[in-house]
């Protein structure tokens, strides 16, 4: 019984290479898409951070008041 499946060996050499190549190509395309999406998300996050920092610089007292209010609410929730 030399035709039994062995995990280390391919039972068909003609179709397997094509399937493996297609799977590798799809995996690479997915990885590229994910990398692009992560880069876009990082750029958006950096832009929003810059806008927030500029807003805090323009209105420091308002920002401090908002931070104090949020801290107060979180403290109340944490006590429950």
Number of C-alpha atoms within 10 A of each C-alpha: 4 5 6 8 10 9 7 6 9 12 13 8 9 9 10 12 12 11 11 11 11 12 12 12 12 12 12 12 12 12 12 12 12 12 12 12 12 12 12 12 12 12 12 12 12 12 12 12 12 12 12 13 12 12 13 14 11 11 10 13 11 12 15 12 11 12 12 12 12 12 12 12 11 11 11 10 9 8 6 5
